[in-house]
């Protein structure tokens, strides 16, 4: 399976939870733009994604690729 930028993989699944095996990691780049990886799992159910990586021995990135606040709502800090 071909390596892709981790951020691009996450962006391919809008509104879903995404788990990516991080294969190449550049600790000097805090933006994560240079990190490369492979898709492990994606789902609208967060628990399914965490279950897919449970017990695996690789560095994984798990992210939600959707809005943090639903349209029509306001976040107050």
mmJSON file of the N, C-alpha and C atoms, coordinates in Angstrom:
{"data_MODEL":{"atom_site":{
"group_PDB":["ATOM","ATOM","ATOM","ATOM","ATOM","ATOM","ATOM","ATOM","ATOM","ATOM","ATOM","ATOM","ATOM","ATOM","ATOM","ATOM","ATOM","ATOM","ATOM","ATOM","ATOM","ATOM","ATOM","ATOM","ATOM","ATOM","ATOM","ATOM","ATOM","ATOM","ATOM","ATOM","ATOM","ATOM","ATOM","ATOM","ATOM","ATOM","ATOM","ATOM","ATOM","ATOM","ATOM","ATOM","ATOM","ATOM","ATOM","ATOM","ATOM","ATOM","ATOM","ATOM","ATOM","ATOM","ATOM","ATOM","ATOM","ATOM","ATOM","ATOM","ATOM","ATOM","ATOM","ATOM","ATOM","ATOM","ATOM","ATOM","ATOM","ATOM","ATOM","ATOM","ATOM","ATOM","ATOM","ATOM","ATOM","ATOM","ATOM","ATOM","ATOM","ATOM","ATOM","ATOM","ATOM","ATOM","ATOM","ATOM","ATOM","ATOM","ATOM","ATOM","ATOM","ATOM","ATOM","ATOM","ATOM","ATOM","ATOM","ATOM","ATOM","ATOM","ATOM","ATOM","ATOM","ATOM","ATOM","ATOM","ATOM","ATOM","ATOM","ATOM","ATOM","ATOM","ATOM","ATOM","ATOM","ATOM","ATOM","ATOM","ATOM","ATOM","ATOM","ATOM","ATOM","ATOM","ATOM","ATOM","ATOM","ATOM","ATOM","ATOM","ATOM","ATOM","ATOM","ATOM","ATOM","ATOM","ATOM","ATOM","ATOM","ATOM","ATOM","ATOM","ATOM","ATOM","ATOM","ATOM","ATOM","ATOM","ATOM","ATOM","ATOM","ATOM","ATOM","ATOM","ATOM","ATOM","ATOM","ATOM","ATOM","ATOM","ATOM","ATOM","ATOM","ATOM","ATOM","ATOM","ATOM","ATOM","ATOM","ATOM","ATOM","ATOM","ATOM","ATOM","ATOM","ATOM","ATOM","ATOM","ATOM","ATOM","ATOM","ATOM","ATOM","ATOM","ATOM","ATOM","ATOM","ATOM","ATOM","ATOM","ATOM","ATOM","ATOM","ATOM","ATOM","ATOM","ATOM","ATOM","ATOM","ATOM","ATOM","ATOM","ATOM","ATOM","ATOM","ATOM","ATOM","ATOM","ATOM","ATOM","ATOM","ATOM","ATOM","ATOM","ATOM","ATOM","ATOM","ATOM","ATOM","ATOM","ATOM","ATOM","ATOM","ATOM","ATOM","ATOM","ATOM","ATOM","ATOM"],
"id":[1,2,3,4,5,6,7,8,9,10,11,12,13,14,15,16,17,18,19,20,21,22,23,24,25,26,27,28,29,30,31,32,33,34,35,36,37,38,39,40,41,42,43,44,45,46,47,48,49,50,51,52,53,54,55,56,57,58,59,60,61,62,63,64,65,66,67,68,69,70,71,72,73,74,75,76,77,78,79,80,81,82,83,84,85,86,87,88,89,90,91,92,93,94,95,96,97,98,99,100,101,102,103,104,105,106,107,108,109,110,111,112,113,114,115,116,117,118,119,120,121,122,123,124,125,126,127,128,129,130,131,132,133,134,135,136,137,138,139,140,141,142,143,144,145,146,147,148,149,150,151,152,153,154,155,156,157,158,159,160,161,162,163,164,165,166,167,168,169,170,171,172,173,174,175,176,177,178,179,180,181,182,183,184,185,186,187,188,189,190,191,192,193,194,195,196,197,198,199,200,201,202,203,204,205,206,207,208,209,210,211,212,213,214,215,216,217,218,219,220,221,222,223,224,225,226,227,228,229,230,231],
"type_symbol":["N","C","C","N","C","C","N","C","C","N","C","C","N","C","C","N","C","C","N","C","C","N","C","C","N","C","C","N","C","C","N","C","C","N","C","C","N","C","C","N","C","C","N","C","C","N","C","C","N","C","C","N","C","C","N","C","C","N","C","C","N","C","C","N","C","C","N","C","C","N","C","C","N","C","C","N","C","C","N","C","C","N","C","C","N","C","C","N","C","C","N","C","C","N","C","C","N","C","C","N","C","C","N","C","C","N","C","C","N","C","C","N","C","C","N","C","C","N","C","C","N","C","C","N","C","C","N","C","C","N","C","C","N","C","C","N","C","C","N","C","C","N","C","C","N","C","C","N","C","C","N","C","C","N","C","C","N","C","C","N","C","C","N","C","C","N","C","C","N","C","C","N","C","C","N","C","C","N","C","C","N","C","C","N","C","C","N","C","C","N","C","C","N","C","C","N","C","C","N","C","C","N","C","C","N","C","C","N","C","C","N","C","C","N","C","C","N","C","C","N","C","C","N","C","C","N","C","C","N","C","C"],
"label_atom_id":["N","CA","C","N","CA","C","N","CA","C","N","CA","C","N","CA","C","N","CA","C","N","CA","C","N","CA","C","N","CA","C","N","CA","C","N","CA","C","N","CA","C","N","CA","C","N","CA","C","N","CA","C","N","CA","C","N","CA","C","N","CA","C","N","CA","C","N","CA","C","N","CA","C","N","CA","C","N","CA","C","N","CA","C","N","CA","C","N","CA","C","N","CA","C","N","CA","C","N","CA","C","N","CA","C","N","CA","C","N","CA","C","N","CA","C","N","CA","C","N","CA","C","N","CA","C","N","CA","C","N","CA","C","N","CA","C","N","CA","C","N","CA","C","N","CA","C","N","CA","C","N","CA","C","N","CA","C","N","CA","C","N","CA","C","N","CA","C","N","CA","C","N","CA","C","N","CA","C","N","CA","C","N","CA","C","N","CA","C","N","CA","C","N","CA","C","N","CA","C","N","CA","C","N","CA","C","N","CA","C","N","CA","C","N","CA","C","N","CA","C","N","CA","C","N","CA","C","N","CA","C","N","CA","C","N","CA","C","N","CA","C","N","CA","C","N","CA","C","N","CA","C","N","CA","C","N","CA","C","N","CA","C","N","CA","C","N","CA","C"],
"label_alt_id":[null,null,null,null,null,null,null,null,null,null,null,null,null,null,null,null,null,null,null,null,null,null,null,null,null,null,null,null,null,null,null,null,null,null,null,null,null,null,null,null,null,null,null,null,null,null,null,null,null,null,null,null,null,null,null,null,null,null,null,null,null,null,null,null,null,null,null,null,null,null,null,null,null,null,null,null,null,null,null,null,null,null,null,null,null,null,null,null,null,null,null,null,null,null,null,null,null,null,null,null,null,null,null,null,null,null,null,null,null,null,null,null,null,null,null,null,null,null,null,null,null,null,null,null,null,null,null,null,null,null,null,null,null,null,null,null,null,null,null,null,null,null,null,null,null,null,null,null,null,null,null,null,null,null,null,null,null,null,null,null,null,null,null,null,null,null,null,null,null,null,null,null,null,null,null,null,null,null,null,null,null,null,null,null,null,null,null,null,null,null,null,null,null,null,null,null,null,null,null,null,null,null,null,null,null,null,null,null,null,null,null,null,null,null,null,null,null,null,null,null,null,null,null,null,null,null,null,null,null,null,null],
"label_comp_id":["UNK","UNK","UNK","UNK","UNK","UNK","UNK","UNK","UNK","UNK","UNK","UNK","UNK","UNK","UNK","UNK","UNK","UNK","UNK","UNK","UNK","UNK","UNK","UNK","UNK","UNK","UNK","UNK","UNK","UNK","UNK","UNK","UNK","UNK","UNK","UNK","UNK","UNK","UNK","UNK","UNK","UNK","UNK","UNK","UNK","UNK","UNK","UNK","UNK","UNK","UNK","UNK","UNK","UNK","UNK","UNK","UNK","UNK","UNK","UNK","UNK","UNK","UNK","UNK","UNK","UNK","UNK","UNK","UNK","UNK","UNK","UNK","UNK","UNK","UNK","UNK","UNK","UNK","UNK","UNK","UNK","UNK","UNK","UNK","UNK","UNK","UNK","UNK","UNK","UNK","UNK","UNK","UNK","UNK","UNK","UNK","UNK","UNK","UNK","UNK","UNK","UNK","UNK","UNK","UNK","UNK","UNK","UNK","UNK","UNK","UNK","UNK","UNK","UNK","UNK","UNK","UNK","UNK","UNK","UNK","UNK","UNK","UNK","UNK","UNK","UNK","UNK","UNK","UNK","UNK","UNK","UNK","UNK","UNK","UNK","UNK","UNK","UNK","UNK","UNK","UNK","UNK","UNK","UNK","UNK","UNK","UNK","UNK","UNK","UNK","UNK","UNK","UNK","UNK","UNK","UNK","UNK","UNK","UNK","UNK","UNK","UNK","UNK","UNK","UNK","UNK","UNK","UNK","UNK","UNK","UNK","UNK","UNK","UNK","UNK","UNK","UNK","UNK","UNK","UNK","UNK","UNK","UNK","UNK","UNK","UNK","UNK","UNK","UNK","UNK","UNK","UNK","UNK","UNK","UNK","UNK","UNK","UNK","UNK","UNK","UNK","UNK","UNK","UNK","UNK","UNK","UNK","UNK","UNK","UNK","UNK","UNK","UNK","UNK","UNK","UNK","UNK","UNK","UNK","UNK","UNK","UNK","UNK","UNK","UNK","UNK","UNK","UNK","UNK","UNK","UNK"],
"label_asym_id":["A","A","A","A","A","A","A","A","A","A","A","A","A","A","A","A","A","A","A","A","A","A","A","A","A","A","A","A","A","A","A","A","A","A","A","A","A","A","A","A","A","A","A","A","A","A","A","A","A","A","A","A","A","A","A","A","A","A","A","A","A","A","A","A","A","A","A","A","A","A","A","A","A","A","A","A","A","A","A","A","A","A","A","A","A","A","A","A","A","A","A","A","A","A","A","A","A","A","A","A","A","A","A","A","A","A","A","A","A","A","A","A","A","A","A","A","A","A","A","A","A","A","A","A","A","A","A","A","A","A","A","A","A","A","A","A","A","A","A","A","A","A","A","A","A","A","A","A","A","A","A","A","A","A","A","A","A","A","A","A","A","A","A","A","A","A","A","A","A","A","A","A","A","A","A","A","A","A","A","A","A","A","A","A","A","A","A","A","A","A","A","A","A","A","A","A","A","A","A","A","A","A","A","A","A","A","A","A","A","A","A","A","A","A","A","A","A","A","A","A","A","A","A","A","A","A","A","A","A","A","A"],
"label_entity_id":["1","1","1","1","1","1","1","1","1","1","1","1","1","1","1","1","1","1","1","1","1","1","1","1","1","1","1","1","1","1","1","1","1","1","1","1","1","1","1","1","1","1","1","1","1","1","1","1","1","1","1","1","1","1","1","1","1","1","1","1","1","1","1","1","1","1","1","1","1","1","1","1","1","1","1","1","1","1","1","1","1","1","1","1","1","1","1","1","1","1","1","1","1","1","1","1","1","1","1","1","1","1","1","1","1","1","1","1","1","1","1","1","1","1","1","1","1","1","1","1","1","1","1","1","1","1","1","1","1","1","1","1","1","1","1","1","1","1","1","1","1","1","1","1","1","1","1","1","1","1","1","1","1","1","1","1","1","1","1","1","1","1","1","1","1","1","1","1","1","1","1","1","1","1","1","1","1","1","1","1","1","1","1","1","1","1","1","1","1","1","1","1","1","1","1","1","1","1","1","1","1","1","1","1","1","1","1","1","1","1","1","1","1","1","1","1","1","1","1","1","1","1","1","1","1","1","1","1","1","1","1"],
"label_seq_id":[1,1,1,2,2,2,3,3,3,4,4,4,5,5,5,6,6,6,7,7,7,8,8,8,9,9,9,10,10,10,11,11,11,12,12,12,13,13,13,14,14,14,15,15,15,16,16,16,17,17,17,18,18,18,19,19,19,20,20,20,21,21,21,22,22,22,23,23,23,24,24,24,25,25,25,26,26,26,27,27,27,28,28,28,29,29,29,30,30,30,31,31,31,32,32,32,33,33,33,34,34,34,35,35,35,36,36,36,37,37,37,38,38,38,39,39,39,40,40,40,41,41,41,42,42,42,43,43,43,44,44,44,45,45,45,46,46,46,47,47,47,48,48,48,49,49,49,50,50,50,51,51,51,52,52,52,53,53,53,54,54,54,55,55,55,56,56,56,57,57,57,58,58,58,59,59,59,60,60,60,61,61,61,62,62,62,63,63,63,64,64,64,65,65,65,66,66,66,67,67,67,68,68,68,69,69,69,70,70,70,71,71,71,72,72,72,73,73,73,74,74,74,75,75,75,76,76,76,77,77,77],
"pdbx_PDB_ins_code":[null,null,null,null,null,null,null,null,null,null,null,null,null,null,null,null,null,null,null,null,null,null,null,null,null,null,null,null,null,null,null,null,null,null,null,null,null,null,null,null,null,null,null,null,null,null,null,null,null,null,null,null,null,null,null,null,null,null,null,null,null,null,null,null,null,null,null,null,null,null,null,null,null,null,null,null,null,null,null,null,null,null,null,null,null,null,null,null,null,null,null,null,null,null,null,null,null,null,null,null,null,null,null,null,null,null,null,null,null,null,null,null,null,null,null,null,null,null,null,null,null,null,null,null,null,null,null,null,null,null,null,null,null,null,null,null,null,null,null,null,null,null,null,null,null,null,null,null,null,null,null,null,null,null,null,null,null,null,null,null,null,null,null,null,null,null,null,null,null,null,null,null,null,null,null,null,null,null,null,null,null,null,null,null,null,null,null,null,null,null,null,null,null,null,null,null,null,null,null,null,null,null,null,null,null,null,null,null,null,null,null,null,null,null,null,null,null,null,null,null,null,null,null,null,null,null,null,null,null,null,null],
"Cartn_x":[0.845,0.0,0.885,0.514,1.298,1.187,2.297,2.3,1.747,0.957,0.409,0.649,0.52,0.603,-0.546,-0.245,-1.251,-2.419,-2.129,-3.199,-4.105,-3.547,-4.357,-5.271,-4.764,-5.594,-6.779,-6.525,-7.607,-8.637,-8.172,-9.073,-9.944,-9.552,-10.327,-11.639,-11.799,-12.969,-13.665,-14.261,-14.892,-16.026,-16.081,-17.137,-16.949,-15.753,-15.475,-14.258,-14.183,-12.983,-12.046,-10.751,-9.765,-8.553,-8.093,-6.851,-5.837,-4.644,-3.577,-2.329,-1.723,-0.418,0.62,1.336,2.35,3.661,4.139,5.338,6.572,6.422,7.522,7.075,7.848,7.495,8.655,8.389,9.421,9.158,9.89,9.663,10.031,10.775,11.141,10.03,9.029,7.93,6.661,6.362,5.214,3.876,3.859,2.605,2.144,3.057,2.709,2.623,2.985,2.864,3.756,4.832,5.766,5.521,4.59,4.35,3.639,4.123,3.548,2.984,1.928,1.34,0.381,-0.327,-1.302,-2.602,-3.708,-5.013,-5.152,-5.612,-5.898,-7.404,-8.14,-9.591,-10.23,-11.503,-12.295,-13.745,-14.441,-15.83,-16.452,-17.764,-18.454,-18.543,-18.246,-18.273,-16.846,-16.558,-15.215,-14.739,-15.626,-15.241,-14.737,-15.319,-14.873,-13.428,-13.077,-11.714,-10.715,-11.039,-10.134,-10.011,-11.083,-11.039,-10.126,-10.141,-9.325,-7.831,-7.402,-5.966,-5.557,-6.526,-6.212,-5.249,-4.179,-3.218,-2.147,-2.265,-1.24,-0.027,1.129,2.394,3.004,2.209,2.745,2.252,2.929,2.517,1.284,0.207,-1.026,-1.494,-2.066,-2.725,-4.221,-4.992,-6.446,-7.0,-7.877,-8.411,-9.845,-10.577,-11.921,-11.825,-12.337,-12.237,-13.585,-13.973,-15.244,-15.256,-16.367,-16.446,-16.465,-15.758,-15.737,-17.041,-17.718,-19.0,-19.996,-21.161,-22.171,-22.655,-22.966,-23.482,-24.705,-24.743,-25.855,-25.579,-24.49,-24.117,-22.922,-22.769,-21.658,-20.859,-19.559,-18.674,-18.199,-18.443,-18.008,-16.929,-15.827,-14.727,-14.624],
"Cartn_y":[-1.186,0.0,1.242,2.193,3.418,4.334,4.987,5.952,7.279,7.919,9.241,10.141,11.446,12.385,12.086,12.014,11.693,12.671,13.96,14.96,14.729,14.29,14.018,12.82,11.792,10.609,11.007,11.779,12.211,13.039,13.909,14.766,13.992,12.764,11.959,11.439,11.545,10.978,12.034,13.054,14.126,13.609,14.106,13.716,12.345,11.765,10.432,10.456,9.443,9.173,8.364,8.69,8.059,7.632,6.399,5.917,5.687,6.235,6.14,5.577,4.57,4.085,5.08,5.718,6.699,5.954,5.991,5.25,6.133,7.362,8.324,9.552,9.894,10.979,11.94,13.221,14.254,15.072,14.785,15.462,16.945,17.373,18.785,19.612,18.943,19.633,19.49,20.494,20.412,20.463,20.873,20.942,19.563,18.6,17.26,17.142,18.19,18.193,17.153,16.744,15.803,14.353,14.116,12.761,11.925,10.695,9.788,8.554,8.007,6.828,6.087,5.115,4.267,4.264,4.258,4.166,2.816,2.83,1.597,1.394,2.449,2.333,3.713,3.716,4.941,4.57,5.421,5.153,6.397,6.475,7.542,7.198,5.956,5.487,5.476,6.374,6.483,5.163,4.454,3.191,2.16,2.117,1.172,1.442,2.707,3.071,2.685,2.993,2.618,1.098,0.377,-1.091,-1.632,-0.99,-1.448,-1.376,-0.441,-0.322,-0.931,-1.386,-1.973,-3.153,-3.126,-4.229,-4.147,-3.217,-3.092,-2.352,-2.664,-2.128,-1.105,-0.178,0.87,2.222,3.268,4.626,4.937,5.325,5.622,7.029,7.655,8.945,8.693,9.158,9.046,10.459,10.768,12.128,12.095,13.142,13.334,14.345,13.977,14.836,15.499,16.334,17.031,18.259,18.983,20.189,19.842,20.616,20.374,20.812,21.757,22.242,22.148,21.569,21.424,22.79,22.891,24.164,24.617,25.911,26.459,26.579,25.975,26.043,26.981,27.53,28.42,27.816,27.86,27.363,28.539,28.468,29.53,28.981,29.675,29.232,30.088],
"Cartn_z":[0.0,0.0,0.0,-0.806,-0.966,0.251,0.575,1.667,1.172,2.043,1.741,2.943,2.73,3.844,4.801,6.088,7.101,7.019,6.886,6.806,5.6,4.481,3.287,3.507,4.169,4.451,5.313,6.347,7.244,6.472,5.594,4.816,3.835,3.478,2.535,3.132,4.447,5.126,5.979,5.344,6.113,6.99,8.215,9.142,9.755,9.618,10.162,11.078,11.912,12.707,11.828,11.884,11.012,11.833,11.614,12.229,11.121,11.327,10.332,10.996,10.382,10.832,10.331,11.244,10.874,10.634,9.397,8.995,8.996,8.529,8.528,9.3,10.348,11.256,11.367,11.154,11.253,12.512,13.581,14.858,14.816,13.795,13.703,13.056,12.493,11.812,12.636,13.46,14.353,13.631,12.371,11.617,11.167,11.147,10.683,9.17,8.456,7.002,6.305,6.961,6.33,6.745,7.685,8.175,7.114,6.94,5.948,6.636,6.057,6.675,5.772,6.392,5.701,6.49,5.793,6.433,7.126,8.375,9.112,9.2,9.57,9.713,9.626,9.232,9.267,9.508,10.254,10.593,11.213,11.168,11.893,13.371,13.714,15.109,15.659,16.594,17.164,17.772,18.468,19.113,18.112,16.925,15.891,15.484,15.387,14.975,16.063,17.325,18.415,18.513,18.283,18.325,17.217,16.059,14.932,15.215,16.083,16.346,17.684,18.459,19.777,19.62,20.385,20.387,19.314,18.385,17.346,17.898,17.368,17.873,16.923,16.458,15.6,16.092,15.648,15.967,15.136,15.797,15.08,15.393,14.394,14.573,14.444,15.416,15.35,15.397,14.443,14.357,13.864,14.216,13.686,12.559,11.4,10.224,9.945,10.857,10.698,11.571,11.534,12.356,13.842,14.644,16.081,16.741,16.12,16.613,15.461,15.722,14.67,14.202,12.906,12.384,13.188,13.47,14.221,15.715,16.186,17.583,17.755,18.931,19.23,20.373,20.264,21.313,22.156,23.444,24.354,25.26,25.369,26.221,27.446],
"occupancy":[1.0,1.0,1.0,1.0,1.0,1.0,1.0,1.0,1.0,1.0,1.0,1.0,1.0,1.0,1.0,1.0,1.0,1.0,1.0,1.0,1.0,1.0,1.0,1.0,1.0,1.0,1.0,1.0,1.0,1.0,1.0,1.0,1.0,1.0,1.0,1.0,1.0,1.0,1.0,1.0,1.0,1.0,1.0,1.0,1.0,1.0,1.0,1.0,1.0,1.0,1.0,1.0,1.0,1.0,1.0,1.0,1.0,1.0,1.0,1.0,1.0,1.0,1.0,1.0,1.0,1.0,1.0,1.0,1.0,1.0,1.0,1.0,1.0,1.0,1.0,1.0,1.0,1.0,1.0,1.0,1.0,1.0,1.0,1.0,1.0,1.0,1.0,1.0,1.0,1.0,1.0,1.0,1.0,1.0,1.0,1.0,1.0,1.0,1.0,1.0,1.0,1.0,1.0,1.0,1.0,1.0,1.0,1.0,1.0,1.0,1.0,1.0,1.0,1.0,1.0,1.0,1.0,1.0,1.0,1.0,1.0,1.0,1.0,1.0,1.0,1.0,1.0,1.0,1.0,1.0,1.0,1.0,1.0,1.0,1.0,1.0,1.0,1.0,1.0,1.0,1.0,1.0,1.0,1.0,1.0,1.0,1.0,1.0,1.0,1.0,1.0,1.0,1.0,1.0,1.0,1.0,1.0,1.0,1.0,1.0,1.0,1.0,1.0,1.0,1.0,1.0,1.0,1.0,1.0,1.0,1.0,1.0,1.0,1.0,1.0,1.0,1.0,1.0,1.0,1.0,1.0,1.0,1.0,1.0,1.0,1.0,1.0,1.0,1.0,1.0,1.0,1.0,1.0,1.0,1.0,1.0,1.0,1.0,1.0,1.0,1.0,1.0,1.0,1.0,1.0,1.0,1.0,1.0,1.0,1.0,1.0,1.0,1.0,1.0,1.0,1.0,1.0,1.0,1.0,1.0,1.0,1.0,1.0,1.0,1.0,1.0,1.0,1.0,1.0,1.0,1.0],
"B_iso_or_equiv":[0.0,0.0,0.0,0.0,0.0,0.0,0.0,0.0,0.0,0.0,0.0,0.0,0.0,0.0,0.0,0.0,0.0,0.0,0.0,0.0,0.0,0.0,0.0,0.0,0.0,0.0,0.0,0.0,0.0,0.0,0.0,0.0,0.0,0.0,0.0,0.0,0.0,0.0,0.0,0.0,0.0,0.0,0.0,0.0,0.0,0.0,0.0,0.0,0.0,0.0,0.0,0.0,0.0,0.0,0.0,0.0,0.0,0.0,0.0,0.0,0.0,0.0,0.0,0.0,0.0,0.0,0.0,0.0,0.0,0.0,0.0,0.0,0.0,0.0,0.0,0.0,0.0,0.0,0.0,0.0,0.0,0.0,0.0,0.0,0.0,0.0,0.0,0.0,0.0,0.0,0.0,0.0,0.0,0.0,0.0,0.0,0.0,0.0,0.0,0.0,0.0,0.0,0.0,0.0,0.0,0.0,0.0,0.0,0.0,0.0,0.0,0.0,0.0,0.0,0.0,0.0,0.0,0.0,0.0,0.0,0.0,0.0,0.0,0.0,0.0,0.0,0.0,0.0,0.0,0.0,0.0,0.0,0.0,0.0,0.0,0.0,0.0,0.0,0.0,0.0,0.0,0.0,0.0,0.0,0.0,0.0,0.0,0.0,0.0,0.0,0.0,0.0,0.0,0.0,0.0,0.0,0.0,0.0,0.0,0.0,0.0,0.0,0.0,0.0,0.0,0.0,0.0,0.0,0.0,0.0,0.0,0.0,0.0,0.0,0.0,0.0,0.0,0.0,0.0,0.0,0.0,0.0,0.0,0.0,0.0,0.0,0.0,0.0,0.0,0.0,0.0,0.0,0.0,0.0,0.0,0.0,0.0,0.0,0.0,0.0,0.0,0.0,0.0,0.0,0.0,0.0,0.0,0.0,0.0,0.0,0.0,0.0,0.0,0.0,0.0,0.0,0.0,0.0,0.0,0.0,0.0,0.0,0.0,0.0,0.0,0.0,0.0,0.0,0.0,0.0,0.0],
"pdbx_formal_charge":[null,null,null,null,null,null,null,null,null,null,null,null,null,null,null,null,null,null,null,null,null,null,null,null,null,null,null,null,null,null,null,null,null,null,null,null,null,null,null,null,null,null,null,null,null,null,null,null,null,null,null,null,null,null,null,null,null,null,null,null,null,null,null,null,null,null,null,null,null,null,null,null,null,null,null,null,null,null,null,null,null,null,null,null,null,null,null,null,null,null,null,null,null,null,null,null,null,null,null,null,null,null,null,null,null,null,null,null,null,null,null,null,null,null,null,null,null,null,null,null,null,null,null,null,null,null,null,null,null,null,null,null,null,null,null,null,null,null,null,null,null,null,null,null,null,null,null,null,null,null,null,null,null,null,null,null,null,null,null,null,null,null,null,null,null,null,null,null,null,null,null,null,null,null,null,null,null,null,null,null,null,null,null,null,null,null,null,null,null,null,null,null,null,null,null,null,null,null,null,null,null,null,null,null,null,null,null,null,null,null,null,null,null,null,null,null,null,null,null,null,null,null,null,null,null,null,null,null,null,null,null],
"auth_seq_id":[1,1,1,2,2,2,3,3,3,4,4,4,5,5,5,6,6,6,7,7,7,8,8,8,9,9,9,10,10,10,11,11,11,12,12,12,13,13,13,14,14,14,15,15,15,16,16,16,17,17,17,18,18,18,19,19,19,20,20,20,21,21,21,22,22,22,23,23,23,24,24,24,25,25,25,26,26,26,27,27,27,28,28,28,29,29,29,30,30,30,31,31,31,32,32,32,33,33,33,34,34,34,35,35,35,36,36,36,37,37,37,38,38,38,39,39,39,40,40,40,41,41,41,42,42,42,43,43,43,44,44,44,45,45,45,46,46,46,47,47,47,48,48,48,49,49,49,50,50,50,51,51,51,52,52,52,53,53,53,54,54,54,55,55,55,56,56,56,57,57,57,58,58,58,59,59,59,60,60,60,61,61,61,62,62,62,63,63,63,64,64,64,65,65,65,66,66,66,67,67,67,68,68,68,69,69,69,70,70,70,71,71,71,72,72,72,73,73,73,74,74,74,75,75,75,76,76,76,77,77,77],
"auth_comp_id":["UNK","UNK","UNK","UNK","UNK","UNK","UNK","UNK","UNK","UNK","UNK","UNK","UNK","UNK","UNK","UNK","UNK","UNK","UNK","UNK","UNK","UNK","UNK","UNK","UNK","UNK","UNK","UNK","UNK","UNK","UNK","UNK","UNK","UNK","UNK","UNK","UNK","UNK","UNK","UNK","UNK","UNK","UNK","UNK","UNK","UNK","UNK","UNK","UNK","UNK","UNK","UNK","UNK","UNK","UNK","UNK","UNK","UNK","UNK","UNK","UNK","UNK","UNK","UNK","UNK","UNK","UNK","UNK","UNK","UNK","UNK","UNK","UNK","UNK","UNK","UNK","UNK","UNK","UNK","UNK","UNK","UNK","UNK","UNK","UNK","UNK","UNK","UNK","UNK","UNK","UNK","UNK","UNK","UNK","UNK","UNK","UNK","UNK","UNK","UNK","UNK","UNK","UNK","UNK","UNK","UNK","UNK","UNK","UNK","UNK","UNK","UNK","UNK","UNK","UNK","UNK","UNK","UNK","UNK","UNK","UNK","UNK","UNK","UNK","UNK","UNK","UNK","UNK","UNK","UNK","UNK","UNK","UNK","UNK","UNK","UNK","UNK","UNK","UNK","UNK","UNK","UNK","UNK","UNK","UNK","UNK","UNK","UNK","UNK","UNK","UNK","UNK","UNK","UNK","UNK","UNK","UNK","UNK","UNK","UNK","UNK","UNK","UNK","UNK","UNK","UNK","UNK","UNK","UNK","UNK","UNK","UNK","UNK","UNK","UNK","UNK","UNK","UNK","UNK","UNK","UNK","UNK","UNK","UNK","UNK","UNK","UNK","UNK","UNK","UNK","UNK","UNK","UNK","UNK","UNK","UNK","UNK","UNK","UNK","UNK","UNK","UNK","UNK","UNK","UNK","UNK","UNK","UNK","UNK","UNK","UNK","UNK","UNK","UNK","UNK","UNK","UNK","UNK","UNK","UNK","UNK","UNK","UNK","UNK","UNK","UNK","UNK","UNK","UNK","UNK","UNK"],
"auth_asym_id":["A","A","A","A","A","A","A","A","A","A","A","A","A","A","A","A","A","A","A","A","A","A","A","A","A","A","A","A","A","A","A","A","A","A","A","A","A","A","A","A","A","A","A","A","A","A","A","A","A","A","A","A","A","A","A","A","A","A","A","A","A","A","A","A","A","A","A","A","A","A","A","A","A","A","A","A","A","A","A","A","A","A","A","A","A","A","A","A","A","A","A","A","A","A","A","A","A","A","A","A","A","A","A","A","A","A","A","A","A","A","A","A","A","A","A","A","A","A","A","A","A","A","A","A","A","A","A","A","A","A","A","A","A","A","A","A","A","A","A","A","A","A","A","A","A","A","A","A","A","A","A","A","A","A","A","A","A","A","A","A","A","A","A","A","A","A","A","A","A","A","A","A","A","A","A","A","A","A","A","A","A","A","A","A","A","A","A","A","A","A","A","A","A","A","A","A","A","A","A","A","A","A","A","A","A","A","A","A","A","A","A","A","A","A","A","A","A","A","A","A","A","A","A","A","A","A","A","A","A","A","A"],
"auth_atom_id":["N","CA","C","N","CA","C","N","CA","C","N","CA","C","N","CA","C","N","CA","C","N","CA","C","N","CA","C","N","CA","C","N","CA","C","N","CA","C","N","CA","C","N","CA","C","N","CA","C","N","CA","C","N","CA","C","N","CA","C","N","CA","C","N","CA","C","N","CA","C","N","CA","C","N","CA","C","N","CA","C","N","CA","C","N","CA","C","N","CA","C","N","CA","C","N","CA","C","N","CA","C","N","CA","C","N","CA","C","N","CA","C","N","CA","C","N","CA","C","N","CA","C","N","CA","C","N","CA","C","N","CA","C","N","CA","C","N","CA","C","N","CA","C","N","CA","C","N","CA","C","N","CA","C","N","CA","C","N","CA","C","N","CA","C","N","CA","C","N","CA","C","N","CA","C","N","CA","C","N","CA","C","N","CA","C","N","CA","C","N","CA","C","N","CA","C","N","CA","C","N","CA","C","N","CA","C","N","CA","C","N","CA","C","N","CA","C","N","CA","C","N","CA","C","N","CA","C","N","CA","C","N","CA","C","N","CA","C","N","CA","C","N","CA","C","N","CA","C","N","CA","C","N","CA","C","N","CA","C","N","CA","C","N","CA","C","N","CA","C"],
"pdbx_PDB_model_num":[1,1,1,1,1,1,1,1,1,1,1,1,1,1,1,1,1,1,1,1,1,1,1,1,1,1,1,1,1,1,1,1,1,1,1,1,1,1,1,1,1,1,1,1,1,1,1,1,1,1,1,1,1,1,1,1,1,1,1,1,1,1,1,1,1,1,1,1,1,1,1,1,1,1,1,1,1,1,1,1,1,1,1,1,1,1,1,1,1,1,1,1,1,1,1,1,1,1,1,1,1,1,1,1,1,1,1,1,1,1,1,1,1,1,1,1,1,1,1,1,1,1,1,1,1,1,1,1,1,1,1,1,1,1,1,1,1,1,1,1,1,1,1,1,1,1,1,1,1,1,1,1,1,1,1,1,1,1,1,1,1,1,1,1,1,1,1,1,1,1,1,1,1,1,1,1,1,1,1,1,1,1,1,1,1,1,1,1,1,1,1,1,1,1,1,1,1,1,1,1,1,1,1,1,1,1,1,1,1,1,1,1,1,1,1,1,1,1,1,1,1,1,1,1,1,1,1,1,1,1,1]
}}}
